[in-house]
């Protein structure tokens, strides 16, 4: 899929041990120019149980990875 502004994604934070924490709901707010090294880097607003954060230049991962975003699974 191609990331576009307004799409819903999952964001994984990082625990103190370095493990993935989440997923947290996120909305793409900007899509960066793709490069060979980072084809899908985006800015996100993420929503936790008691917080909302803005993250700049978050890279994409196919699998849950700390500090990366993924597409939500189809249910």
The first five atom37 places (N, CA, C, CB, O) and aatype in JSON, in Angstrom:
{
  "aatype": [20, 20, 20, 20, 20, 20, 20, 20, 20, 20, 20, 20, 20, 20, 20, 20, 20, 20, 20, 20, 20, 20, 20, 20, 20, 20, 20, 20, 20, 20, 20, 20, 20, 20, 20, 20, 20, 20, 20, 20, 20, 20, 20, 20, 20, 20, 20, 20, 20, 20, 20, 20, 20, 20, 20, 20, 20, 20, 20, 20, 20, 20, 20, 20, 20, 20, 20, 20, 20, 20, 20, 20, 20, 20, 20],
  "atom_mask": [
    [1, 1, 1, 1, 1],
    [1, 1, 1, 1, 1],
    [1, 1, 1, 1, 1],
    [1, 1, 1, 1, 1],
    [1, 1, 1, 1, 1],
    [1, 1, 1, 1, 1],
    [1, 1, 1, 1, 1],
    [1, 1, 1, 1, 1],
    [1, 1, 1, 1, 1],
    [1, 1, 1, 1, 1],
    [1, 1, 1, 1, 1],
    [1, 1, 1, 1, 1],
    [1, 1, 1, 1, 1],
    [1, 1, 1, 1, 1],
    [1, 1, 1, 1, 1],
    [1, 1, 1, 1, 1],
    [1, 1, 1, 1, 1],
    [1, 1, 1, 1, 1],
    [1, 1, 1, 1, 1],
    [1, 1, 1, 1, 1],
    [1, 1, 1, 1, 1],
    [1, 1, 1, 1, 1],
    [1, 1, 1, 1, 1],
    [1, 1, 1, 1, 1],
    [1, 1, 1, 1, 1],
    [1, 1, 1, 1, 1],
    [1, 1, 1, 1, 1],
    [1, 1, 1, 1, 1],
    [1, 1, 1, 1, 1],
    [1, 1, 1, 1, 1],
    [1, 1, 1, 1, 1],
    [1, 1, 1, 1, 1],
    [1, 1, 1, 1, 1],
    [1, 1, 1, 1, 1],
    [1, 1, 1, 1, 1],
    [1, 1, 1, 1, 1],
    [1, 1, 1, 1, 1],
    [1, 1, 1, 1, 1],
    [1, 1, 1, 1, 1],
    [1, 1, 1, 1, 1],
    [1, 1, 1, 1, 1],
    [1, 1, 1, 1, 1],
    [1, 1, 1, 1, 1],
    [1, 1, 1, 1, 1],
    [1, 1, 1, 1, 1],
    [1, 1, 1, 1, 1],
    [1, 1, 1, 1, 1],
    [1, 1, 1, 1, 1],
    [1, 1, 1, 1, 1],
    [1, 1, 1, 1, 1],
    [1, 1, 1, 1, 1],
    [1, 1, 1, 1, 1],
    [1, 1, 1, 1, 1],
    [1, 1, 1, 1, 1],
    [1, 1, 1, 1, 1],
    [1, 1, 1, 1, 1],
    [1, 1, 1, 1, 1],
    [1, 1, 1, 1, 1],
    [1, 1, 1, 1, 1],
    [1, 1, 1, 1, 1],
    [1, 1, 1, 1, 1],
    [1, 1, 1, 1, 1],
    [1, 1, 1, 1, 1],
    [1, 1, 1, 1, 1],
    [1, 1, 1, 1, 1],
    [1, 1, 1, 1, 1],
    [1, 1, 1, 1, 1],
    [1, 1, 1, 1, 1],
    [1, 1, 1, 1, 1],
    [1, 1, 1, 1, 1],
    [1, 1, 1, 1, 1],
    [1, 1, 1, 1, 1],
    [1, 1, 1, 1, 1],
    [1, 1, 1, 1, 1],
    [1, 1, 1, 1, 1]
  ],
  "atom_positions": [
    [[0.84, -1.17, 0.0], [0.0, 0.0, 0.0], [0.89, 1.24, 0.0], [-0.95, 0.0, 1.21], [2.04, 1.2, 0.42]],
    [[0.33, 2.31, -0.47], [1.05, 3.57, -0.51], [0.58, 4.45, 0.65], [0.85, 4.29, -1.87], [-0.62, 4.66, 0.8]],
    [[1.52, 4.97, 1.47], [1.1, 5.84, 2.56], [0.62, 7.19, 2.03], [2.24, 6.03, 3.57], [1.26, 7.78, 1.15]],
    [[-0.49, 7.68, 2.56], [-1.03, 8.99, 2.21], [-1.53, 9.67, 3.48], [-2.17, 8.87, 1.15], [-1.85, 9.01, 4.47]],
    [[-1.6, 10.98, 3.43], [-2.05, 11.77, 4.58], [-3.46, 11.35, 4.97], [-1.99, 13.28, 4.27], [-4.34, 11.21, 4.12]],
    [[-3.66, 11.15, 6.27], [-4.97, 10.78, 6.8], [-5.18, 9.29, 7.0], [-6.01, 11.29, 5.91], [-6.18, 8.89, 7.6]],
    [[-4.26, 8.45, 6.5], [-4.41, 7.0, 6.66], [-4.12, 6.59, 8.1], [-3.48, 6.24, 5.7], [-3.27, 7.18, 8.76]],
    [[-4.83, 5.58, 8.57], [-4.65, 5.03, 9.91], [-3.55, 3.98, 9.86], [-5.98, 4.41, 10.46], [-3.53, 3.14, 8.95]],
    [[-2.63, 4.03, 10.83], [-1.53, 3.07, 10.92], [-1.38, 2.64, 12.37], [-0.2, 3.67, 10.37], [-2.01, 3.19, 13.27]],
    [[-0.53, 1.65, 12.59], [-0.14, 1.24, 13.94], [1.28, 1.7, 14.17], [-0.27, -0.31, 14.13], [2.14, 1.58, 13.29]],
    [[1.54, 2.23, 15.36], [2.88, 2.67, 15.76], [3.3, 1.87, 16.97], [2.92, 4.21, 16.07], [2.5, 1.63, 17.88]],
    [[4.56, 1.46, 17.0], [5.09, 0.69, 18.11], [6.15, 1.52, 18.83], [5.69, -0.66, 17.62], [7.17, 1.89, 18.26]],
    [[5.87, 1.81, 20.11], [6.83, 2.52, 20.95], [7.9, 1.52, 21.4], [6.13, 3.2, 22.18], [7.88, 0.36, 21.01]],
    [[8.81, 1.99, 22.23], [9.92, 1.16, 22.69], [9.9, 1.1, 24.21], [11.28, 1.7, 22.17], [9.85, 2.14, 24.87]],
    [[9.94, -0.11, 24.77], [10.02, -0.25, 26.22], [11.45, 0.03, 26.67], [9.57, -1.68, 26.66], [12.36, 0.16, 25.84]],
    [[11.65, 0.12, 27.98], [13.0, 0.33, 28.51], [13.94, -0.81, 28.15], [12.95, 0.5, 30.03], [15.16, -0.63, 28.09]],
    [[13.38, -1.99, 27.91], [14.19, -3.16, 27.54], [14.45, -3.23, 26.04], [13.49, -4.43, 28.0], [15.2, -4.1, 25.58]],
    [[13.85, -2.32, 25.26], [14.06, -2.31, 23.82], [13.04, -3.11, 23.03], [15.4, -2.83, 23.52], [13.18, -3.27, 21.82]],
    [[12.01, -3.62, 23.71], [10.97, -4.39, 23.04], [9.9, -3.46, 22.48], [10.34, -5.4, 24.0], [9.77, -2.31, 22.9]],
    [[9.12, -3.98, 21.52], [8.01, -3.21, 20.95], [6.88, -3.09, 21.97], [7.5, -3.87, 19.64], [6.51, -4.07, 22.61]],
    [[6.34, -1.89, 22.11], [5.21, -1.62, 22.99], [4.1, -1.04, 22.14], [5.61, -0.65, 24.16], [4.27, 0.0, 21.51]],
    [[2.97, -1.7, 22.13], [1.87, -1.22, 21.3], [1.08, -2.4, 20.77], [2.39, -0.34, 20.14], [1.21, -3.5, 21.3]],
    [[0.3, -2.22, 19.76], [0.33, -1.05, 18.88], [-0.48, 0.11, 19.41], [-0.17, -1.43, 17.52], [-1.41, -0.07, 20.2]],
    [[-0.11, 1.3, 18.97], [-0.87, 2.51, 19.22], [-1.45, 2.99, 17.9], [0.02, 3.6, 19.88], [-0.82, 2.87, 16.85]],
    [[-2.65, 3.55, 17.97], [-3.27, 4.09, 16.76], [-2.51, 5.33, 16.32], [-4.77, 4.43, 17.01], [-2.08, 6.13, 17.15]],
    [[-2.33, 5.47, 15.02], [-1.65, 6.64, 14.48], [-2.32, 7.1, 13.2], [-0.18, 6.34, 14.22], [-2.97, 6.32, 12.5]],
    [[-2.15, 8.38, 12.9], [-2.63, 8.96, 11.65], [-1.44, 9.59, 10.94], [-3.76, 10.01, 11.9], [-0.67, 10.33, 11.55]],
    [[-1.3, 9.3, 9.66], [-0.22, 9.9, 8.87], [-0.55, 11.37, 8.64], [-0.03, 9.15, 7.5], [-1.63, 11.7, 8.15]],
    [[0.4, 12.27, 9.01], [0.21, 13.71, 8.83], [1.08, 14.27, 7.72], [0.5, 14.44, 10.12], [0.81, 15.37, 7.22]],
    [[2.12, 13.54, 7.32], [2.98, 13.95, 6.21], [3.71, 12.73, 5.68], [4.01, 15.06, 6.65], [4.03, 11.81, 6.44]],
    [[3.95, 12.71, 4.39], [4.68, 11.61, 3.75], [5.97, 12.2, 3.19], [3.82, 10.92, 2.61], [5.94, 13.15, 2.4]],
    [[7.11, 11.64, 3.59], [8.4, 12.13, 3.14], [8.71, 11.61, 1.73], [9.51, 11.69, 4.12], [8.18, 10.6, 1.29]],
    [[9.56, 12.33, 1.05], [10.02, 11.92, -0.27], [10.71, 10.57, -0.14], [10.97, 12.99, -0.91], [11.65, 10.44, 0.65]],
    [[10.28, 9.56, -0.91], [10.92, 8.24, -0.77], [12.37, 8.26, -1.23], [10.14, 7.2, -1.57], [12.73, 8.96, -2.18]],
    [[13.18, 7.48, -0.55], [14.58, 7.28, -0.95], [14.8, 5.78, -1.09], [15.59, 7.91, 0.09], [13.95, 4.97, -0.68]],
    [[15.91, 5.41, -1.65], [16.22, 3.99, -1.8], [16.31, 3.3, -0.45], [17.53, 3.8, -2.58], [15.91, 2.15, -0.3]],
    [[16.84, 4.01, 0.55], [17.03, 3.44, 1.88], [15.74, 3.46, 2.7], [18.11, 4.2, 2.63], [15.48, 2.53, 3.46]],
    [[14.92, 4.51, 2.56], [13.68, 4.67, 3.31], [12.52, 4.97, 2.37], [13.82, 5.78, 4.37], [12.2, 6.14, 2.16]],
    [[11.89, 3.95, 1.81], [10.83, 4.2, 0.83], [9.52, 4.7, 1.43], [10.57, 2.96, 0.06], [8.71, 5.28, 0.7]],
    [[9.29, 4.51, 2.74], [8.0, 4.87, 3.32], [8.17, 5.53, 4.69], [7.11, 3.64, 3.45], [7.67, 5.01, 5.68]],
    [[8.85, 6.65, 4.75], [9.03, 7.4, 6.01], [7.93, 8.45, 6.1], [10.46, 8.07, 6.09], [7.69, 9.19, 5.15]],
    [[7.26, 8.52, 7.27], [6.11, 9.42, 7.44], [6.17, 10.13, 8.78], [4.79, 8.63, 7.33], [6.86, 9.69, 9.7]],
    [[5.45, 11.25, 8.88], [5.18, 11.9, 10.16], [3.84, 11.37, 10.65], [5.17, 13.48, 10.03], [2.92, 11.17, 9.86]],
    [[3.74, 11.15, 11.95], [2.53, 10.56, 12.54], [2.08, 11.34, 13.77], [2.77, 9.09, 12.92], [2.89, 11.95, 14.46]],
    [[0.79, 11.33, 14.02], [0.24, 11.66, 15.33], [-0.26, 10.34, 15.88], [-0.91, 12.77, 15.24], [-1.05, 9.65, 15.25]],
    [[0.22, 9.99, 17.09], [-0.19, 8.73, 17.7], [-1.0, 9.0, 18.96], [1.04, 7.86, 18.03], [-0.84, 10.02, 19.62]],
    [[-1.87, 8.05, 19.26], [-2.8, 8.19, 20.37], [-2.63, 7.03, 21.33], [-4.24, 8.26, 19.87], [-2.8, 5.87, 20.96]],
    [[-2.29, 7.34, 22.58], [-2.19, 6.34, 23.63], [-3.38, 6.47, 24.56], [-0.87, 6.48, 24.41], [-4.27, 7.29, 24.32]],
    [[-3.42, 5.68, 25.63], [-4.54, 5.73, 26.55], [-4.74, 7.11, 27.21], [-4.36, 4.69, 27.61], [-5.87, 7.5, 27.5]],
    [[-3.65, 7.82, 27.44], [-3.74, 9.12, 28.12], [-2.87, 10.17, 27.46], [-3.34, 8.97, 29.58], [-2.48, 11.14, 28.1]],
    [[-2.55, 10.0, 26.18], [-1.61, 10.92, 25.54], [-1.8, 10.97, 24.03], [-0.18, 10.52, 25.86], [-2.46, 10.13, 23.43]],
    [[-1.19, 11.99, 23.44], [-1.15, 12.16, 22.0], [0.24, 12.72, 21.67], [-2.31, 13.12, 21.48], [0.67, 13.69, 22.29]],
    [[0.92, 12.13, 20.7], [2.28, 12.54, 20.36], [2.42, 12.76, 18.86], [3.3, 11.5, 20.84], [1.7, 12.16, 18.07]],
    [[3.35, 13.63, 18.49], [3.72, 13.83, 17.09], [5.11, 13.26, 16.89], [3.67, 15.36, 16.69], [6.03, 13.58, 17.63]],
    [[5.26, 12.4, 15.88], [6.54, 11.76, 15.57], [6.93, 12.15, 14.15], [6.45, 10.2, 15.72], [6.11, 12.06, 13.23]],
    [[8.18, 12.58, 13.95], [8.65, 13.0, 12.64], [9.55, 11.93, 12.02], [9.42, 14.33, 12.74], [10.4, 11.35, 12.7]],
    [[9.35, 11.66, 10.74], [10.22, 10.78, 9.99], [10.26, 9.34, 10.46], [11.57, 11.3, 10.01], [11.33, 8.74, 10.52]],
    [[9.11, 8.8, 10.8], [9.04, 7.42, 11.3], [9.14, 6.45, 10.13], [7.72, 7.18, 12.11], [8.37, 6.56, 9.17]],
    [[10.07, 5.49, 10.19], [10.2, 4.52, 9.1], [9.14, 3.42, 9.18], [11.59, 3.89, 9.12], [8.53, 3.2, 10.22]],
    [[8.94, 2.74, 8.07], [7.97, 1.64, 7.94], [8.65, 0.31, 8.2], [7.34, 1.65, 6.53], [9.83, 0.13, 7.89]],
    [[7.89, -0.63, 8.78], [8.34, -2.02, 8.94], [7.17, -2.94, 8.68], [8.93, -2.26, 10.36], [6.04, -2.64, 9.07]],
    [[7.41, -4.06, 8.02], [6.36, -5.06, 7.78], [5.92, -5.75, 9.06], [6.86, -6.11, 6.78], [4.77, -6.19, 9.16]],
    [[6.82, -5.85, 10.03], [6.53, -6.54, 11.29], [6.6, -5.54, 12.45], [7.52, -7.72, 11.52], [7.27, -4.51, 12.32]],
    [[5.93, -5.82, 13.57], [6.0, -4.92, 14.72], [7.44, -4.73, 15.19], [5.14, -5.46, 15.87], [8.09, -5.68, 15.63]],
    [[7.92, -3.5, 15.1], [9.29, -3.15, 15.45], [9.27, -1.85, 16.24], [10.19, -3.01, 14.17], [8.57, -0.91, 15.85]],
    [[10.02, -1.76, 17.36], [10.01, -0.53, 18.13], [10.4, 0.68, 17.28], [10.96, -0.65, 19.32], [11.36, 0.62, 16.51]],
    [[9.64, 1.78, 17.42], [9.87, 3.06, 16.77], [9.61, 3.05, 15.26], [11.27, 3.51, 17.02], [10.12, 3.89, 14.53]],
    [[8.8, 2.07, 14.81], [8.4, 1.98, 13.4], [6.88, 1.96, 13.33], [9.01, 0.71, 12.73], [6.2, 1.71, 14.32]],
    [[6.34, 2.22, 12.14], [4.91, 2.09, 11.92], [4.65, 0.93, 10.98], [4.31, 3.4, 11.35], [5.51, 0.57, 10.18]],
    [[3.44, 0.35, 11.08], [3.01, -0.74, 10.21], [1.56, -0.48, 9.79], [3.15, -2.13, 10.92], [0.86, 0.34, 10.39]],
    [[1.14, -1.18, 8.76], [-0.29, -1.15, 8.39], [-1.05, -2.05, 9.35], [-0.51, -1.61, 6.9], [-0.55, -3.11, 9.71]],
    [[-2.24, -1.65, 9.77], [-3.05, -2.53, 10.62], [-3.43, -3.8, 9.86], [-4.32, -1.8, 11.11], [-3.61, -3.76, 8.64]],
    [[-3.55, -4.92, 10.56], [-3.95, -6.14, 9.88], [-5.4, -6.04, 9.41], [-3.77, -7.35, 10.8], [-6.23, -5.38, 10.04]],
    [[-5.7, -6.7, 8.31], [-7.09, -6.78, 7.82], [-7.83, -7.79, 8.66], [-7.15, -7.17, 6.3], [-7.35, -8.9, 8.88]],
    [[-8.99, -7.42, 9.14], [-9.77, -8.33, 9.99], [-11.07, -8.64, 9.32], [-10.01, -7.74, 11.39], [-11.88, -9.39, 9.86]]
  ]
}
